[in-house]
Amino acid sequence: MKHGNGNWLRYYRSATENEFYFAERFTRWQGWVDLLTLACFAPRTVFIRGIEFHLQPGDMIESQKTLAKRWKWSDNTVRKFLNLLSARGQISIKVRYRISVISISNWALYQGTDNEGAPQTAPQTALAMRMVKNVKKEDMQPFFRCEFFSVNENDAFNYRDTFNLSEAELLSELKRMSLWLEKNPAKRKKNYGRFIVNWLSRRNGDGTPQANSAKRFSRTEAAKYAKEHSFTVANFDRVVRDGEEYYLLKSEVQNG
């Protein structure tokens, strides 16, 4: 693969927010590009189950189960794909305390300067690392921001790992939180960090709302309830579990 001038393109991680990104099962190429997207662009420190990990540019901590859900693959398919990439020298995998750190090989080759397509030089990378170390937590790149709270990328990573959520699922939950706070001004919080954790704690390990966290409605009951309260069935979440169909009022799901 050539990496000469003009032989690369600028790609933003926000591309994952496009509705087409997760619309279908990923191909191998999409899986590889997604790994490049998930990799750290700068040094960062994360805590997983109380264990401190110092990640470098090109590193990531993503479980096979998380990638399987993200790519719509089986766990076995993800494992074979990662082993293939490792055998080809495209990634390396180090396991510490049963937690896998995936590293993109030759990460600098995928980075470019603003003026040319050549890889970043060692002095440029070192300068970037020093700059990141001096960034305060409140100045980190926000993963999500609304008028009530802001979640930076480091916190987002910890939320995803702790509650077994994909990036898209976490983003969806944060948007739900913002909407709920907007519709319920009397219940707005002072400690939004605790609010977010409590909200996400009401979810099951598989990332779905707990079945007993809200009153269940049949479709007929949901339509009647909506008519009585001057809104529509669109204000309900349709759930199909173990062959059973029922509806949950969205505000109740969110409020737990």
C-alpha positions in Angstrom: 0.0 0.0 0.0 1.4 3.4 -1.0 1.4 6.3 1.5 2.8 9.1 -0.7 1.5 12.6 -1.1 -2.2 12.9 -1.9 -2.8 9.2 -1.4 -4.9 9.6 1.8 -8.1 11.2 2.8 -9.3 13.0 5.9 -11.9 10.9 7.8 -13.8 12.1 10.8 -14.9 9.8 13.6 -18.3 11.5 13.6 -19.0 9.5 10.5 -20.3 6.8 12.9 -23.3 9.1 13.6 -24.6 8.7 10.1 -27.7 6.5 9.9 -26.0 4.3 7.2 -23.0 3.4 9.3 -24.6 0.7 11.4 -27.5 0.0 9.1 -26.2 -3.4 7.9 -23.9 -6.2 8.8 -20.3 -5.1 8.4 -17.9 -6.5 5.8 -14.3 -7.3 6.7 -13.2 -4.0 5.2 -15.8 -2.1 7.3 -14.6 -3.9 10.4 -11.0 -2.9 9.7 -12.0 0.7 9.1 -14.1 0.7 12.3 -11.0 -0.5 14.2 -9.1 2.5 12.8 -12.0 4.7 13.9 -12.1 3.3 17.4 -8.4 3.6 18.0 -7.1 6.4 20.2 -5.8 9.4 18.3 -3.8 10.5 21.3 -2.4 9.1 24.6 -5.1 8.5 27.2 -5.6 6.8 30.5 -8.6 4.7 31.2 -9.7 2.5 34.2 -11.4 -0.8 33.5 -12.7 -2.6 36.6 -10.4 -0.4 38.7 -7.3 -1.3 36.6 -5.3 1.5 35.0 -4.4 1.3 31.4 -2.2 3.8 29.6 -3.2 3.7 25.9 -1.1 5.2 23.1 -2.2 6.4 19.7 -3.5 3.4 17.8 -4.6 1.5 20.9 -8.1 0.5 21.9 -9.8 -1.7 24.5 -12.9 -3.3 22.8 -14.2 -6.7 23.8 -15.1 -9.2 21.2 -18.6 -9.2 22.4 -18.9 -5.4 21.9 -17.4 -5.7 18.4 -19.7 -8.5 17.6 -22.8 -6.4 18.5 -21.3 -3.4 16.7 -20.6 -5.3 13.5 -23.6 -7.6 13.6 -21.2 -10.6 13.7 -21.0 -13.7 15.9 -18.3 -13.8 18.6 -16.5 -16.6 16.7 -16.4 -14.5 13.5 -14.9 -11.6 15.4 -12.3 -13.8 17.0 -11.3 -15.3 13.6 -11.1 -11.8 12.0 -8.9 -10.4 14.8 -6.6 -13.5 14.6 -6.4 -12.9 10.8 -5.4 -9.3 11.2 -2.9 -10.3 13.8 -1.4 -12.9 11.6 -1.1 -10.4 8.7 0.7 -8.0 11.0 -2.1 -5.3 10.9 -2.8 -5.4 14.6 -1.3 -6.8 17.8 -3.2 -8.0 20.8 -1.9 -7.9 24.4 -3.9 -9.4 27.3 -3.6 -8.0 30.8 -5.9 -9.2 33.6 -8.1 -10.8 30.9 -8.6 -7.4 29.2 -7.4 -7.2 25.6 -5.6 -4.2 24.3 -5.7 -4.0 20.5 -3.0 -2.0 18.8 -3.0 -0.9 15.2 0.4 -1.7 13.7 2.3 1.2 12.0 -0.4 3.6 13.3 1.6 6.6 12.1 1.2 5.5 8.5 -2.6 6.2 8.7 -2.0 9.8 10.0 -1.3 12.8 7.8 -0.3 16.4 8.3 -2.5 19.3 7.2 -0.1 20.2 4.4 0.8 16.9 2.8 0.0 13.2 2.8 3.2 12.0 4.4 3.0 10.3 7.8 3.6 12.3 11.0 7.2 12.5 12.0 8.4 11.4 15.4 8.9 15.0 16.6 5.3 15.8 15.6 4.0 12.8 17.4 6.0 13.6 20.5 4.7 17.2 20.5 1.1 16.0 20.1 1.6 13.6 23.1 3.0 16.5 25.3 0.1 18.7 24.3 -2.5 16.0 25.2 -0.9 15.5 28.6 -1.5 19.1 29.4 -5.1 19.1 28.4 -7.5 19.4 31.4 -10.3 16.9 31.8 -12.9 19.7 31.1 -11.1 20.5 27.8 -11.2 16.9 26.4 -13.0 16.3 23.2 -16.8 15.9 24.0 -18.5 12.7 23.0 -21.9 14.2 23.7 -23.0 17.6 24.8 -26.4 19.1 25.5 -27.7 22.1 27.6 -27.7 20.0 30.8 -24.5 18.0 30.7 -21.4 17.0 28.7 -19.7 13.6 28.4 -16.1 13.5 27.2 -14.6 10.6 25.2 -12.8 9.1 28.3 -16.1 9.0 30.3 -18.0 7.6 27.3 -15.5 4.8 27.0 -15.9 3.9 30.6 -19.7 4.0 30.4 -19.6 1.7 27.3 -17.3 -0.8 29.0 -19.1 -0.8 32.3 -22.7 -1.1 30.9 -21.8 -3.2 27.8 -23.0 -0.6 25.3 -22.0 0.1 21.8 -21.1 3.7 20.8 -24.4 4.1 19.0 -26.4 2.7 22.0 -24.7 5.0 24.5 -25.3 8.0 22.2 -28.9 7.0 21.9 -29.2 6.8 25.7 -27.6 10.2 26.2 -30.0 11.8 23.8 -32.9 10.1 25.7 -31.6 11.6 28.9 -31.4 15.0 27.4 -35.0 14.8 26.1 -36.3 13.5 29.4 -34.6 16.4 31.3 -36.1 18.8 28.8 -39.6 17.4 29.3 -39.2 17.2 33.1 -37.7 20.5 34.3 -38.8 19.9 37.9 -36.6 16.7 38.0 -33.4 18.2 36.7 -30.3 17.2 38.6 -27.3 18.9 40.2 -25.1 15.8 39.9 -25.4 14.7 36.3 -22.6 12.2 36.6 -24.6 10.2 39.2 -27.8 10.7 37.1 -26.1 9.1 34.0 -24.8 6.2 36.0 -28.2 5.6 37.7 -29.9 5.8 34.3 -27.6 3.3 32.7 -27.6 1.0 35.7 -31.3 0.4 35.0 -30.3 -1.5 31.8 -29.6 -5.2 31.5 -26.1 -6.4 30.6 -27.2 -7.0 27.0 -28.0 -3.3 26.7 -31.8 -3.6 26.6 -34.1 -1.8 29.1 -35.0 -4.0 32.1 -38.4 -5.6 31.6 -39.7 -4.6 35.0 -38.6 -1.0 34.8 -41.8 0.3 33.4 -45.5 -0.6 33.1 -46.2 -2.8 30.1 -49.0 -2.0 27.7 -50.7 -4.0 25.0 -51.0 -2.2 21.7 -54.7 -1.5 22.4 -53.8 -0.2 25.9 -51.1 1.9 24.5 -53.4 3.5 22.0 -56.0 4.2 24.6 -53.5 5.7 27.1 -52.0 7.9 24.3 -55.5 9.2 23.4 -56.3 10.0 27.0 -53.0 11.9 27.4 -53.1 13.7 24.1 -50.1 12.1 22.4 -49.5 9.1 20.0 -48.3 5.5 20.1 -45.0 6.9 18.8 -44.3 7.9 22.4 -44.0 4.2 23.3 -41.2 1.8 22.7 -42.3 -1.5 21.1 -40.6 -4.5 22.7 -40.5 -8.1 21.5 -39.0 -10.5 23.9 -39.4 -14.3 24.1 -42.2 -14.2 21.6 -44.1 -11.6 23.6 -44.9 -8.1 22.3 -45.6 -5.2 24.5 -45.2 -1.4 24.7 -43.3 0.8 27.2 -44.0 4.4 27.6 -40.7 6.1 26.8 -40.7 8.6 29.7 -41.2 5.6 32.1 -38.4 3.7 30.5 -36.1 6.7 30.9 -37.1 7.4 34.4 -36.8 3.8 35.4 
